[in-house]
Amino acid sequence: MSLCQYLLSHTLPECGQLGGLIRGELEISAPRMTRHAKATESHKAAIEAEFQKLVQAAKSGSSALSDASQTDRAAIPSLCVTLPEGVDEKDLANDLKYHTNRYAPVGTSLQRTSVRFGWSQIAFGEIRDLNRHRTGTNIAANSNGILLCR
C-alpha cells in the first residue's frame, strides 16, 4: 500500500500512471484496501524533502549523491550493538552459559542488549528468506565484542 501511495503522490507523471495501474490491480484482489491507495500530503512532502537533499548534494559536489546512485554494488551490511550500562563481554558470555538451543534461557544482560542490523541494498525476496529462517539460534561474540548471530 505504501508503494502505491508513494507512486500516486509523486510529481512525475509516469509514477502516477504506475500507481494507478497498481491501484487497479488492488481493486481486483483487495478492494477494501483501495481506499488507502491515494496520494497523501505526507508522501508528497517526503518526496520533496528527498529531492531537495539531492539538489543540495549535487550543488555541493557531495559524495552522498554518487553513493545513492550506485545500484549495482553489492549489499553492504551494518550492525549496531548497544550494551546496557555496566555490561561487558564477560557478562554476555555468562548470559549464554546455559543457552544450548533456541528455547534455552539467556541472561538478562543479553536480553536488554539492543542489536540492530541492516543492508544498504537488498531485494524483497532476500528479506522474505530472512524472515523464514530462525535467526539468533547460535550467538557468539567476535574479538571486537560484536555479537554475531548465525
N, C-alpha and C positions, 0 to 999 in steps of 0.2 A: 504494500500500500504506500509505503514511504517513497519508493521509486516512482510510482505513478504521480504522487503529489509533487515530487521534485520536478519531474518532466513537465507536468502541466503548469508549474509555476515559473519555468524557465523563460527567458526572453527570446531565445532562439526559436523560430517557427518550427524547425524540424523536431525539436524536443517536444513542443506542444503537440505536434501531429503524432509522434510516437506515444506520448502519454495518452492521447485519445484512443489510439489503437489498443493499448493495454487495457484501458478502461472498458472498451468494447468487449474484449475477451473476458474481463472480470464479470461483466453483466451476464455472460453465459453460465459461468460456473459458480459465482458467488455474488448474486445480485444485491444482497444486503450491504456488501462492502463498498459498492459504488458510491454510496452517499458520502464516503470519506475520500473518494478519488476525485479531488478537485484542487485547483490552485489555492495556496494559502499564503497569507502575508508573511508568515514566519519563514517559509521556504524562499519566497522572493527576497526577503531581507538577507538571509544566509547566503544565497547565491550572489547577491550584490556585494556583500562583505568579502566573500572569497575572491570575486573579480577585482575588487579594489586592492586586496593583498597582492594579487598577481601583477596588477598595474604598478604598484609601488616597488615590487621586486624587480620588474622589468626596467623601471626608471633608475633604480639604484645599481643595477647590474649584479644583483644578489645571486648567489649560487642556489638559493631556495627555489628559484624558478626552474633551473636546469634539473635539480633533483626531482621536482614534482612532475616534470615532463618525461622522465625516463620510465617507460613502461615495460621495457624488455629486459630489465635486470632481474636477477634472482630475488626472491623474497628474503628480507633481512629480519631475523627475529630479534626481539628485545625482551629483556627480563628485568623486572624491578622487584626486589625483595626488601620489605621494610620490617625489621625486627622490633618487637616491643622493647621499651626501655629496660635496661639491665639484663638483656638476654644476649648470650654469645653462642658460638658454635658448640661448646661443651654442653650447654643446656639443651640445644636442639638434638644433639646426639643422644642424650639421656632420655629425651621425649620419644625417641624412636626405638628405645631399648626393647620394648615388648611389641613392637609393630611387625608382626610376622606375615600378615596378609592384609588385604584392603579393609577387612572388617575389624581388625585388631585395634586396640586403643592407641592413641597418641597423646603426648603430654600437653598441658595447657599452654606452654610457651609456643609450641608449634601451632596449636590451634589459633592462637592470637597473632601469628605471623601473616602479614599480607604479602601475597605473591601475585604479581600481575605480569602477563606476557602478551606479546602481540607480534604481528608481522606487518611490514610496510606494504606488501602487496601479496594477496593470497586470493585464490579462486574460491567461489562459494562451494564448489564440490569438495575442496580440501577442508573447509570449515565443517561441512556435513560429516566428512570422515572423522575429523577430530571429535565431534560430538558423539559419534558412535562408539568410540573407544573409551575405555575406562582409564582415565589418566590418574596419575598420582599413586599408582599401586606400589611403585618402587621409588622411594625418595632417598636421595643422598646429597651430601654437601661436597662441593669441589674444593680445591685448595684456596680459592678466593672467598669461601664462605657463602657461596651462592647455592641455593637449593636447586637440585635438578630432579625433575620428575621423568621417569622412564616408563 
